Amino acid sequence: MNRLLLAPFFIAACFFGMHPAHAQDRVNEADGGVKVGKPSALRKLVPEDQVEASALQQYTEVKQQANRKGALVPASDPQVARLRAIARNIIPHTTRWNERATQWQWEVNLIASSEVNAFCMPGGKIAFYTGLLDTLKLTDDEVAIVMGHEIAHALREHGRERMAKGTLLNLGTALGSALLGLKDTGQMLAGQGAKLVMLKFSRSDETEADLVGLDIAARAGYDPRAGIALWQKMGMVSKNAPPQWLSTHPAGGSRIADMQQHLPEVMPLYANAKGTTVDALPPYRSNAKGIASIR
């Protein structure tokens, strides 16, 4: 095989031993909960310190931009206090998935915007948008499901993994184009193919974040069945959702089915946090009309 074609794999092999990984390859299965695959070893291509430093810079810029627009909601606002209280309950359960989370300087902010979104950057930098809270009228349990999902992306180092994969794909594209003499056209066409490959990773990351998010929310005492109600709400307000294959998120129906399949793994965690048994738990009742109680 041509040495140029082997270059990305050689680089990856060299890096794998250079940077430690803190996302747990295995979690303690004795205490129950969801089971997911090992994190990709490719993430070791990018130092975690570099990822977290970049995230901090971007998060600071987001806050500064929001502040200039008068959109950074003050700490005295009840919704900010609510988000931070939920985060305080969830954060103690994060180290099961990533021991480095104990070193993170966690931060939670709310941005006034119609955007229906939330995120958690590497290093524990969380932001919610008022559009998400207001449009879906989220209960505390539903907020915890969203927050757990976003935190799970950071715990499982999905951003770090995507950066590493992007590095390898860009290198492979450049080498392949050079070998085939495609030049600019080759770069453009190969780039489109790389985008579709990355979408596959993104959908699997979203599914994993759903499950890990359910796990940590349940351990914190939030009803994991709220995840089903959440996506039912999303289905009620979403219009013209893209087909699943070209979307960076699994379709709502797929997510609901996955959550329902894994409820037997997380409901005991929730019941334990509430000091009761699964059979004694009442149904989950959303605050939205048209959503039936969930057992």
N, C-alpha and C positions, 0 to 999 in steps of 0.2 A: 504494500500500500504506500502511496506517496507520502513522504514525510510531512508535507504541508497539511494533508488531511488528518494526520495524527496530532498536529500541534495543539488543538483545543483540548484533547484528552490528556496530553502530556502536561499541559498547564494545570488542568484540573487536578491531576494526580499529585502534582507538586504542592498545590495549595491545601489539599485535604489535611495534610499533617501539620500545617502551619498555624491554623487558627482554631482555638477551642470552640466547641458548640455547647451552649447552655440549654437550649430547648431539649427537654428530656427525650432521649431515644426510647426510654421505657418509663412508664409510671407505675406506681405501686397498685397492682390489680387487686390486692387483698381488700382494699376499701371500696371496691365497686366502681361504678361510673362507666363512662363511655370508653371504648377502645378504638384507637385510631392507629394508622401506620406510623412508622418512624419518619421523622423529618428528613427531607432530602439532604444528602451529604454535600450536594452542590453549594449549599448556603455557605460552606466554609471558604468558598472562593473570596468572599467579601468579609473583612473584619467587622465584628459586631460593633466595636467602638466607632468605626467610620459610619456605619448605618445610623447609630443612635445620635451621633454628632450632627449628621445631615438632617435627621428628623427634628432635632431640637432647633436647628436653624430655620427650617421650614415652618415649624409650629410657631416660633417667635414671629416670623414674618406674617403668618396668618392672623395672629393676635394683634400685631401692630396695624395691619391693614384694616381689620375690623374696628379697632379703637379709633383710627382716623375717621372712619365713617360713622362713628357713634354707635356701632353695632355690637360691641363687646359688652355683653350683659353684665352688670356689676354683681359682686359677690353677695350683696344684700338682697338680691332678687330671690323670691321663694323658689323659683324653678332651678336656679343655680344651687341653692342649698339642698334641694331635693336630689339633683344629680350627684352632688358630692357625697351626700349621705349614702346613696345606693352604691357608689364607688367604694366608699369605706367598708361596706359590708362584703363586697366582692373581692377586693384586692387581697385579703388574707388567704384566699383559696387559689391564688395564681401560681404560687411557687411549686405546686404539684406538677405544673406543666413546663415551668422554666425557672430554674433556681436563680437566674440573674435578676428576676423581677424584684428580689429583695433590695437590689441596689438602685432600682429606678426611682427617679424623682417624679412621682406620679402627679399629674395635674389634670384638672377637669374644668373646662370652660364652655360657655354657651354663647353662640353667635346669633344675633337677630337677622334672620334671612328666611325667605320663603322656600329655600332649598330643603328637600326632604332627605336629610343625610346626617351621618355621624361617622366619626373615625377614631381610631387609636393608633398613633404613630409608634414606632419602636421607641422604647424607653418610657412608655406609659403616658404619652401625651394625648389626652382625650378631648374631643370637641363634639358637641351636639349643636344642631341648628334648630331654631325655634320652629321652622317649618315642619320638622319631623314630629315634634311634640304637639304642635297645634293641629296639624292636618289629620294625624291619626289619633289624637287625644289619648295618648299612651297612659296606661296604668303604670304603677310602680313595677309590677311584674314584667310588663312589656318593655319598659325602659331597661330593666335588668337584662332581658334577653338580647336587646340591641347592644347594650354595653358589653355584655359577656361575649357576644359575637365579635365585636370590634377588638376587644382586648385579646381574644383568642388569636386573631391575625398576628398581633405583636408577639404573643407568647410562643407561637409556633414558627415565628420568624419567616413568615410568608414574604414580607417585603425584601428581606435579605436574600431569600431564595430566588425571587424574581429578578433582583439585580444581578445575581450570579448567572442565571440562565440567559438574561439579556446580554451579558458580557460574552458568553460562549456563542450565542447565536450571531451576534455582530461579528465576532472573529471568524466563525465558520462561513458566514455570508461573504465576508471580504476575501477569504482564501478561495472559496469556491468560484467567485466571480473572476478572480485573477487567473485561476486554472483554466476556466472555460472561455476567457477573453470576452466576458459579457460587459465589463466595465459598468457604466452608469445604469444601463438597462438591467443588467444582471442584479445590481444592488437593489433596484426598485422592485423587481419581480420577487427576488428572494426575500426582500423585506416583508412583502405581503404574506408570503408563506410563514415567515417567522412569527408574524402577528397571530395567525391562526393557531400555531403551536402554543403560544403564550396564553391564548384564550382557554385552551384545555387545562393548563395549569391553574388558571384563575378559577375555573368552575370547581375543580377539585379542592382548591383552597377554601372556597366559599362553603362547600359542604362540610369540610373539616372544621371550619370556624363555627358553623352552626352547632355541631355536635359538642365541641369543647366548650362553646359558650353556654349551652344548656347545662353542662356538667358543673361549671363554676357558679352559674346563677342558682342552680338547685342547691348546691352546698351552702350558698349564702342565704338560703331561706326564701328564694323567689320561685314561683310556680313555673316549671318548665312547659306546662301546657299553654302558657301565655304565648309561646312561640307560634303555636298553631293559630291562635286568635290574631296575632300580629300579622301573619301573612294572609289571613283572610281579610283583614282590614286593608292591607296593601292591594289585594286583588280588587277591593271595592273602589279604591281611589285611583288605581293605575289605569291608564288608557294606552292602547296601541303598544303594548309591551313587545320587545323584539323577540324573534324565535330563540329557543333555548340555545341552539348551537352557536349563534353569533352573539350571544349575550355574555357579559362577564359575570353574571349571576345565574344560578339555576332558576328556572321558572318557579313561580309560587307554588304550583301544584306539586312539583317535584320536592320542594323543600318541606312542604307539609307532610308528604308521604314519608320522607326520611326521618322527620321529627317523630312522627307517630310510631315508626318502627323502633326508635330508640327510647321511647318513653319508659319501657320497663327497666332500663338501665339507670335512668335518672330520677324517677319518681321515688324510689327508696331513699335517695340522698335528700330530696326535698322533705319527705316525711320525717327523716331523722332530724333535720334542721328544725322542724316544727315540733319535735318531741312527740310524734304520734306514729301511726302505721299508715301504709298506703290505703288500705281498705277504709280507714276512718276519715280520710281526707274528703272534703266536700268538692263538688265539681268546680272547675274554673269558669267564672262568669265574666265575660268581657263587658265593657261599658258601651259597646256599639250595638245598635239595633240590627237584627238580621244575622247575628252570630250566636249560634246555639251554645248552651253550656257544654263544656268539654270534660269528659270523665277520663 
